[in-house]
Amino acid sequence: MFVIESSSIRGLNWENARRDCLGYGGDLVSIANQSEMSFIYGKSSKVQNQHYWIGLNDRLNESLFVWSDGTPYNASVYSNWYPMEPNNQKGEDCVELYRTHWNDENCRNEFGYICEKPKGNILELYIIHSTASWT
């Protein structure tokens, strides 16, 4: 589900975005490989200059990144950071997808977000104010 920030839809901070995803029976998206990233980029690139929260964060332990849904994160297997990121500039503990890469950001910033449900669940199409849908 892609929730797109717009003039009629306000973005959420990372914690509230995650809470919203959990309310739909999912979590913020975890991205384990290039194939998943390509799928997400294929959908997210349709809206220009949009920032999306994803599940990656180091809120509990600085520089120890984890996915909010418990999926293991191993940078040597797959990562998609912008050059010189993550940089923890001014206490950045949550990760956004902006265009093609990841960037650590302040968790209080309000952005759109991407939710996913675990495999095996039946996915239904949800439209939230005509801006978000499960795919």
trRosetta pair geometry for C-beta under 8 A, 3 or more apart (Angstrom, degrees):
i j d omega theta_ij theta_ji phi_ij phi_ji
1 21 7.5 176 58 -115 119 83
1 24 6.6 -9 4 114 157 169
1 26 7.1 161 15 38 114 158
1 114 7.1 160 79 -157 51 49
1 115 4.3 -4 52 56 103 103
1 116 7.6 -172 16 -74 71 38
1 126 6.0 -12 -111 64 125 117
1 128 7.6 64 -176 -3 120 120
1 132 5.1 48 177 167 90 109
1 133 6.4 -145 -129 107 69 15
1 134 4.8 -31 -71 -79 85 63
1 135 7.7 164 -75 1 37 71
2 43 6.0 -165 -45 141 144 120
2 44 6.4 -175 -125 -92 136 73
2 47 8.0 167 152 9 135 133
2 52 7.1 -54 -144 -116 86 138
2 112 7.0 24 176 161 74 125
2 114 5.5 -12 -103 -107 66 81
2 131 7.9 -107 107 146 80 70
2 132 5.4 -159 83 -132 49 76
2 133 6.9 -6 38 43 83 58
2 135 7.7 16 -9 -8 100 116
3 9 7.0 -146 178 161 87 140
3 12 7.8 12 110 11 145 110
3 17 7.4 -164 57 -138 138 96
3 20 7.3 12 -37 117 163 147
3 112 5.1 -172 98 -160 68 81
3 113 5.2 8 50 52 111 73
3 114 7.5 -158 21 -76 73 34
3 115 7.3 51 -14 -7 105 102
3 128 6.3 -16 -113 66 92 141
3 131 6.6 60 -153 113 50 105
3 132 4.3 -11 -91 -84 57 141
4 9 6.6 86 87 72 60 142
4 47 5.4 -163 -134 -98 132 174
4 50 6.0 -51 -140 -134 87 145
4 112 4.9 -2 -123 -119 29 146
4 131 4.4 -128 49 177 98 108
4 132 6.4 -178 3 -69 76 78
5 9 6.0 -142 -132 99 34 92
5 10 6.9 3 -137 -172 89 22
5 11 3.8 -17 -94 -60 128 96
5 50 6.7 159 40 -142 90 90
5 51 7.4 -1 20 54 136 78
5 110 7.3 125 -110 136 138 87
5 111 6.2 -102 -30 -167 139 39
5 112 4.2 -125 -15 -52 84 87
6 9 4.8 53 39 36 86 91
6 131 6.1 -144 1 -112 131 145
8 129 6.4 -157 120 165 115 134
8 131 7.8 -179 78 -40 102 137
9 112 7.9 55 115 -100 120 92
9 128 7.6 91 -117 122 138 102
9 129 5.6 161 -76 84 113 143
9 131 5.2 -102 -15 37 156 164
10 110 6.5 -25 165 165 86 140
11 17 7.9 -19 179 -75 75 116
11 51 7.6 20 -123 76 155 99
11 109 7.9 -17 117 144 135 71
11 110 3.8 133 93 151 99 82
11 111 4.5 -53 -166 -147 141 1
11 112 5.5 -82 -111 -47 98 43
11 113 7.7 122 -154 -24 84 85
12 16 4.0 -124 -177 95 118 109
12 17 4.3 158 86 -62 117 76
12 20 6.5 148 15 -11 170 135
12 53 7.6 -70 79 4 86 142
12 110 5.8 -40 -131 -142 2 84
12 111 7.4 -53 57 57 50 47
12 113 6.5 -43 53 -13 104 129
13 16 5.2 79 54 19 76 103
13 17 6.8 -140 93 -10 32 92
13 107 6.1 63 177 149 101 66
13 108 5.1 -33 -127 -146 130 34
13 109 6.6 127 -119 66 73 31
13 110 5.6 -53 -60 -85 58 67
14 17 5.7 -57 -146 36 27 113
14 18 6.4 27 156 -18 64 106
14 28 7.8 -10 -164 -71 79 158
14 53 5.1 169 -113 -137 71 140
14 57 7.0 116 172 -90 149 133
14 94 3.9 -104 -81 -140 160 163
14 107 4.2 -75 26 -152 129 83
14 108 7.9 -51 11 -48 90 21
14 109 7.8 50 -32 56 88 72
15 18 5.8 -54 -151 35 30 110
15 19 6.4 33 150 -21 63 105
15 107 6.6 59 -25 165 89 116
16 19 5.3 -47 -144 35 37 116
16 20 6.4 43 153 -23 65 100
17 20 5.7 -52 -153 32 32 113
17 21 6.6 31 150 -16 64 104
17 28 6.4 61 121 -86 103 113
17 53 4.6 110 90 57 164 148
17 111 7.4 -16 -64 71 149 78
17 113 3.7 142 -163 -56 130 162
18 21 5.6 -54 -151 37 35 111
18 22 6.3 36 152 -20 67 105
18 27 6.7 5 -151 -158 84 71
18 28 5.1 -55 -100 -27 80 111
18 53 7.6 -97 -48 132 76 138
18 55 7.3 99 -106 -113 105 77
18 68 5.7 -119 -126 -177 130 161
18 113 7.9 -127 -54 -167 47 155
19 22 5.7 -53 -147 36 31 113
19 23 6.5 39 151 -26 62 104
20 23 5.5 -53 -155 29 32 117
20 24 7.1 22 151 -10 62 103
20 113 7.3 124 64 67 125 141
20 115 7.2 -112 106 -66 87 136
21 24 5.9 -63 -158 39 36 105
21 26 4.8 -80 177 89 89 92
21 27 5.2 87 125 -146 127 16
21 28 5.4 -180 11 -55 165 51
21 113 7.0 -105 -48 129 114 129
21 115 3.6 -178 -121 -115 103 114
21 116 7.8 8 -159 26 125 40
22 25 7.7 59 -175 -68 35 11
22 26 7.1 -117 -87 72 28 45
22 27 6.2 35 -76 -95 72 64
24 115 6.0 71 60 146 135 158
24 117 7.4 -101 123 -73 96 102
24 126 7.0 -88 -138 -10 132 171
25 117 5.8 21 109 -118 93 111
25 121 6.7 167 136 -156 127 159
26 115 4.5 104 94 169 137 103
26 116 5.4 180 -166 92 128 27
26 117 4.1 -87 -90 -78 101 60
26 118 7.4 -178 -123 -14 67 60
27 30 7.5 16 97 -23 115 96
27 55 5.9 46 138 -97 102 135
27 68 5.4 -167 175 102 119 104
27 69 3.9 153 76 -79 156 102
27 115 6.8 162 84 -148 18 78
27 116 6.9 -27 62 61 66 70
28 53 6.0 -70 -133 126 133 97
28 54 5.7 135 160 -177 109 32
28 55 3.5 156 94 -72 101 78
28 68 5.1 60 45 42 107 139
28 69 7.3 -153 59 -34 62 97
28 113 6.2 -75 -118 -176 97 115
28 114 6.8 79 -159 77 68 63
28 115 6.3 -67 -101 -102 35 57
28 116 7.8 26 147 19 20 80
29 40 6.7 127 154 -106 160 137
29 54 5.1 -60 70 -139 89 86
29 55 5.9 -158 73 -9 33 101
29 114 4.3 -22 -5 110 130 106
29 115 6.5 -176 -45 -140 79 8
29 116 4.5 84 -104 -11 76 113
30 54 7.4 122 -94 171 31 100
30 55 4.9 -49 -70 56 73 134
30 56 7.3 114 -123 -56 70 77
30 67 3.9 35 -111 -153 122 144
30 68 7.4 -155 -66 41 99 68
30 69 5.4 -111 -25 39 126 117
30 71 4.1 130 145 42 167 144
30 73 7.8 -125 -154 -75 110 92
30 116 7.3 -105 24 48 65 134
31 36 4.9 -178 -147 110 71 121
31 37 5.2 75 -175 -74 129 79
31 40 6.4 -66 -102 -1 122 150
31 54 6.5 -27 -10 -167 111 146
31 56 7.7 -53 31 -35 92 118
31 78 7.4 -120 125 125 80 128
31 80 6.9 -39 110 12 138 135
32 36 5.8 78 42 11 68 149
32 71 6.4 -103 -72 168 110 135
32 77 7.6 -25 -175 120 76 123
32 78 6.1 99 165 52 40 143
33 36 5.4 99 57 11 69 99
33 37 7.1 -130 106 -3 37 93
33 77 7.7 -65 -89 145 80 96
33 78 5.0 -141 -104 -71 45 161
34 37 5.4 -56 -144 40 36 113
34 38 6.1 41 155 -24 69 104
34 78 6.7 -145 -37 -132 66 123
35 38 5.8 -52 -148 33 28 112
35 39 6.7 30 152 -19 61 103
36 39 5.7 -53 -152 34 34 113
36 40 6.4 29 153 -15 67 106
37 40 5.8 -56 -147 40 32 109
37 41 6.0 31 155 -18 67 108
37 78 7.9 -162 -25 175 125 126
37 80 5.6 152 -117 -75 150 157
38 41 5.7 -53 -141 40 29 110
38 42 6.3 38 155 -27 62 105
39 42 5.7 -55 -155 29 28 116
39 43 7.0 15 153 -8 61 105
40 43 6.0 -64 -156 41 34 103
40 44 5.7 16 157 -9 73 117
40 97 7.0 -77 140 -154 131 170
40 114 6.6 44 -145 -164 116 166
41 44 5.8 -60 -126 47 31 101
41 45 5.4 36 172 -31 69 112
41 100 6.0 34 -123 -120 133 67
42 45 6.6 -43 -130 26 15 110
43 46 6.5 -51 -178 4 37 113
43 135 6.2 -157 -103 17 147 164
44 47 6.8 -68 -174 41 51 92
44 50 6.6 -139 -174 78 89 122
44 52 6.1 -89 -131 -11 133 148
44 97 6.5 -20 178 117 173 131
44 114 7.1 -55 -79 -73 119 133
45 99 7.4 56 -106 -150 85 56
45 100 7.9 28 -85 -74 113 75
47 50 4.4 36 109 -24 111 140
49 99 8.0 -7 -97 -64 37 92
50 98 7.9 -167 94 -129 43 62
50 111 8.0 113 173 -170 68 94
50 112 5.5 -12 -178 27 108 140
51 96 5.0 -7 -174 -178 97 139
51 97 7.5 154 -161 75 50 49
51 98 5.1 -16 -110 -93 77 94
51 105 7.8 71 -175 -56 134 167
51 109 7.8 -43 122 134 150 128
51 111 4.1 -86 106 -136 102 125
51 112 6.5 144 81 33 54 82
52 96 6.2 140 72 -163 40 79
52 97 4.6 -16 65 56 100 98
52 98 7.7 174 24 -73 68 47
52 111 6.2 -174 -104 144 16 119
52 112 4.9 -42 -100 93 71 92
52 113 5.6 129 -165 -115 74 25
52 114 5.0 42 171 -22 132 98
53 94 6.6 -20 -138 157 103 122
53 95 7.6 109 -154 85 60 50
53 96 5.8 -53 -93 -103 44 73
53 97 8.0 52 140 14 1 78
53 111 5.3 141 -35 75 84 116
53 112 7.4 -162 10 98 75 41
53 113 4.0 -20 51 -108 97 97
53 114 7.3 -164 78 21 56 67
54 95 5.5 -43 62 100 95 98
54 96 6.8 133 9 -134 83 23
54 97 5.3 74 -32 -27 119 102
54 102 7.1 -73 39 -115 138 105
54 113 7.7 173 -66 -152 34 75
54 114 6.0 -4 -96 51 73 109
55 67 4.7 49 114 -163 119 75
55 68 3.8 -121 -159 22 100 99
55 69 5.7 -26 -158 -7 164 88
55 71 7.7 84 96 35 143 110
55 95 7.8 -4 79 57 27 106
56 65 5.5 9 -172 -176 97 115
56 66 7.5 165 -143 84 55 28
56 67 5.8 -35 -85 -96 60 63
56 68 7.8 -104 -50 -17 17 81
56 73 6.4 104 -122 -103 99 148
56 94 7.8 126 93 -166 59 50
56 95 3.9 -10 83 36 101 145
56 102 6.7 0 59 -149 148 143
57 65 6.8 157 81 -144 19 72
57 66 6.6 -33 66 62 69 71
57 68 6.4 50 15 -61 117 91
57 93 5.8 44 -168 148 91 76
57 94 4.8 -17 -109 -110 105 59
57 95 6.1 -141 -74 1 53 88
57 107 7.4 48 -133 -92 125 116
58 61 6.3 -84 -171 79 83 53
58 62 5.7 76 142 -133 122 29
58 63 5.9 89 -158 -15 156 12
58 64 5.6 130 -137 61 100 47
58 65 4.9 -60 -65 -85 96 59
58 66 7.3 119 -95 12 52 74
58 86 7.6 139 3 124 134 168
58 88 8.0 -59 71 -90 136 106
58 93 5.4 -119 71 -149 69 75
58 104 7.5 -22 22 -124 109 132
59 93 4.6 97 -88 154 60 129
59 94 6.9 25 -61 -67 103 78
59 107 6.8 49 -95 -64 113 151
60 64 7.4 -60 81 79 86 112
60 66 7.4 -1 33 22 115 132
61 64 3.9 -3 97 42 112 126
62 88 6.7 46 -157 -115 107 147
62 93 7.6 -82 -103 -106 69 98
63 86 7.7 -178 -112 82 64 126
63 88 7.4 -51 -65 -50 81 137
65 73 5.1 -84 110 109 94 154
65 75 7.5 84 49 -54 128 105
65 86 7.5 148 -67 -6 128 151
65 95 7.4 44 -142 -38 123 136
66 70 7.9 -7 173 -112 108 30
66 73 5.7 -164 -120 14 30 122
67 70 6.6 -52 86 42 93 16
67 71 4.1 -14 65 58 151 89
67 72 7.5 -2 18 43 112 6
67 73 5.4 147 -27 -51 86 104
69 116 8.0 -59 -45 71 158 98
69 118 7.6 170 -173 -75 136 92
74 77 4.2 57 90 8 108 112
74 78 7.5 67 78 30 74 62
75 78 7.7 -101 -146 80 30 28
75 79 4.2 9 -142 -45 77 135
79 102 7.4 -91 -179 37 76 137
80 100 7.8 -121 174 146 114 66
80 101 5.5 -156 149 -136 84 64
80 102 5.1 102 88 -5 82 104
81 85 4.3 -158 -176 88 106 95
81 86 6.3 -102 -128 -35 133 63
81 101 6.2 49 167 -180 17 110
81 102 5.1 -57 -98 69 51 98
81 103 7.4 111 -150 -82 71 43
82 85 4.4 61 60 10 83 132
82 98 7.9 -13 -48 61 130 105
82 101 4.3 124 -65 115 71 142
82 102 6.8 -143 -11 71 74 45
82 103 5.4 11 9 -79 124 90
84 87 6.0 11 149 -64 80 123
85 101 7.5 128 51 143 142 120
85 102 6.7 -167 119 101 136 74
85 103 5.2 -90 -133 -121 158 60
85 104 6.1 172 -165 8 100 84
86 92 6.9 -154 -167 98 102 116
86 95 7.4 -77 -90 -97 122 101
86 102 7.8 -42 -67 123 89 104
86 103 7.6 131 -106 -163 69 37
86 104 3.8 60 -139 -17 107 129
87 92 7.2 45 73 44 66 134
87 104 6.7 -168 37 51 56 116
88 91 6.9 8 -176 -104 79 17
88 92 5.4 -158 -130 48 35 84
88 93 7.7 42 -123 -70 84 58
88 104 6.3 -17 -72 105 46 150
89 92 5.7 28 53 -9 61 122
89 104 7.8 143 25 89 75 102
90 106 6.5 -37 108 -69 104 113
91 106 6.4 54 91 -110 85 87
92 104 3.9 116 128 134 119 97
92 105 5.2 -67 -147 -140 111 3
92 106 5.5 -76 -103 -58 69 50
92 107 8.0 145 -153 -29 48 66
93 104 7.0 34 -68 -169 8 110
93 106 7.7 41 23 -132 72 37
93 107 5.5 -30 67 -35 94 114
94 104 7.0 132 71 -155 31 68
94 105 5.8 -46 79 69 83 78
94 106 7.4 12 36 132 100 16
94 107 4.0 107 -12 -94 128 80
95 102 5.2 -3 -175 -168 116 111
95 103 6.9 150 -152 74 68 34
95 104 5.6 -46 -94 -97 71 58
95 105 7.1 122 -121 18 21 84
96 102 7.1 150 78 -152 41 60
96 103 5.5 -23 62 64 90 88
96 104 7.9 133 16 -126 76 13
96 105 4.9 23 -7 1 116 136
96 109 7.8 -46 -54 85 138 133
96 111 5.8 71 -120 26 125 177
97 101 7.5 -180 -146 99 64 21
97 102 6.1 -41 -95 -94 61 63
97 114 7.1 3 27 3 134 132
98 101 6.9 -21 64 68 72 66
98 103 5.6 -9 17 13 117 125
105 109 5.4 -61 154 29 122 141
105 111 7.8 65 96 -25 162 139
106 109 5.1 106 75 -24 87 98
115 134 8.0 -57 87 -98 100 82
117 121 4.6 -87 149 65 126 140
117 123 6.0 174 45 -94 135 93
117 134 7.4 8 -3 -138 116 127
118 121 5.7 93 69 -10 73 112
123 134 5.0 -159 -178 149 106 134
123 135 8.0 -18 152 90 147 15
124 134 6.4 82 81 48 43 145
125 133 5.7 -6 -162 -163 82 104
125 134 5.7 -146 -117 54 36 91
126 132 6.8 -13 107 110 94 91
126 133 6.0 173 73 -134 54 49
126 134 5.1 68 21 -12 89 99
127 130 5.9 15 173 -93 114 37
127 131 7.8 113 -172 31 72 36
127 132 6.8 148 -149 72 38 55
127 133 5.4 -5 -89 -86 65 93
128 131 6.0 -53 85 58 79 80
128 132 4.2 2 37 47 106 110
128 133 7.9 -162 10 -63 73 48
129 132 7.6 45 49 14 75 89
